[in-house]
Each structure stands twice: as C-alpha cells, then as structure tokens.
Amino acid sequence: MRLVFMGSPDFSVPVLDALVDAGHEIAAVYCQPPRPAGRGKQDRPTPVQARAEQLGFEVRHPKSLKTPEAQAEFAGFAAEIAVVVAYGLILPQAILDAPACGCLNIHASLLPRWRGAAPIHRAVMAGDAETGICIMQMEAGLDTGPVLLRKTLEIGPEETTGALHDRLSGLGAAAIVEALDRLDGLAPEPQPEAGVTYADKIDKAEARIDWTRPAVEIDRLIRGLSPFPGAWCEIAGERVKLIGSRLAEADAAPGTILPPFTVACGEGAVEITRAQRPGKRPMEQREFLHGFGLPGRVD
C-alpha cells in the first residue's frame, strides 16, 4: 500500500523498518521536529527522522496539522492509509479523513485499558499481568476508535518498562504488517465502555520512593519508572536512581538496608538489583556496591 508513516521516538523505528521490509510504499514520514538535547543543547532529530533520512524518505515535522497548508500538503501525498505510532500530535479530522482507508494507530495496551500517553509505564506500575498491542482505526477521541487487531504479551515479574517497551515495539511492528495484509478481512471491534482507564503522562514528582508503602507497590514503581525517569531515594546523601528490583522478605523498620542491598518497606521488602549514582552509568547490584558502602538506611 501507499502510506504515510507518522511516529517519533525509538518505539516507532522498528515499525517503519517492518513496513519497508514488507514492501509498502512510504510516501512521506512525519515526526516531531528536532529539539535541543545533550550537554551542548544542539537540535537533535527524533529517532524516526534519523532512520527515515537513512532510508531516503521525505520527512515532514510541522509544529501543527491544523493549518490549511499542512492539511493540503498531507492530502497531496495521496496515501491509501496512514500508520501512526507515538507521533506526538493530535490529528485533526481533515488529516484523519485524507487517506482513502483512514489512519491506523499502533497503541501499546489492550484497549480500552490504558488509553493515553504512558500505557507501558502504567501497566507495570499497576501490576498488570498482561498487556499488548492494539491496531486501532483512529477517530477524533483519545484512543477511542474501533480495534482491528489485538496481540497480547505477559508482563514478567521482574520486567521493567524499558524491557517491555522493546518487546511491544517488535510486536507492534509485526502486528501492523499483519493488519495491512489482512485489512479487507478485519472487522472493526468497537471498544467497550467498561474497563476504560487512562495512562496519564508520568510526573517526575511520582518518582520519589516512600518506603512506608508496601513492597509490592514500591517494586512496581521502580520497575515501572525504569529506565526513565527513574524512581529514586537518598543514600548517604546522594540521590540514587533505583532501576531494577525484585520482591524480598525482611522484618525491619521501613527504609532499613539489609545485606546485600535489600530495603525494608511498610510491608515486606525489595531487593535492589540495579541502581545508578549521580553522574554514573546504571550498574548491576554487585558492581554498584563495589566501592560504595551502604549506610544503615535510606531516606
């Protein structure tokens, strides 16, 4: 099919590659504009722009799709369909209506659960046993359109958002290729009203760990915010990110550190398997503890 691809972050890159490998014609690629990044604050293109330019595709990054000019340019690509995955802009009705077969969105949850901006983080933080990918026909509402195809994944007991992100990205790439191959035979399934939840954008204020909470909640928080923004606490006066954990047992006051690196919680305890000191790279537990003496408790 002749299509327009719309995506921005790392999550979207395997999808673009899969569409190319499947033989689809990419009329244009839309992504967020370059933004300042790194120590020099130089403009850096999104991962999708970088990959699209390597592949030789036209790249567009308008700040808005609401202007007549932007809508006319989009319609001018004469696409049969648009594939959208983590693009970052709301699509006006004129954009949704431009392709002959509309716009398909790859959403990283089992809709209607976790509509919105951070479905992978929220699934891990909520302790969901499974999640997945939905290929959805887009409409004006926030992730409200009918679902054409669902694929399910189990969430591992020690899985982080980062690891789940990568698995879902690959699953989404395979699912959209399958959906396009079977497009004429897929029946859109309206989303039920029951079970709707919203995956609000992650607020950095959520990242400070409260050790009086139950261990099961703290473990989910650590894994759900790993690798970014990273759940944190203060250890020996340093703000340390905790980015890997598993449930453990302890009978001590909340915040007490037990060897080798287990922290007592309001109920139960968590063992920290991966952590990161300020200005350092993430380290596995043994490497982190080498040369860093833990105090008796965390704050």
Secondary structure, 3 states (H helix, E strand, C coil): CEEEEEECCHHHHHHHHHHHHCCCEEEEEECCCCEEECCCCEEECCHHHHHHHHHCCCEECCCCCCCHHHHHHHHHCCCCEEEEECCCCCCCHHHHHCCCCCEEEEECCCCCCCEECCHHHHHHHCCCCEEEEEEEECCCCCCCCCEEEEEEEECCCCCCHHHHHHHHHHHHHHHHHHHHHCHHHCCCECCCCCCCCEECCCCHHHHECCCCCEHHHHHHHHHHCCCCCCEEEEECCEEEEEEEEEEECCCCCCCEEECCCEEECCECEEEEEEEECCCCCCEEHHHHHCCCCCCCECC
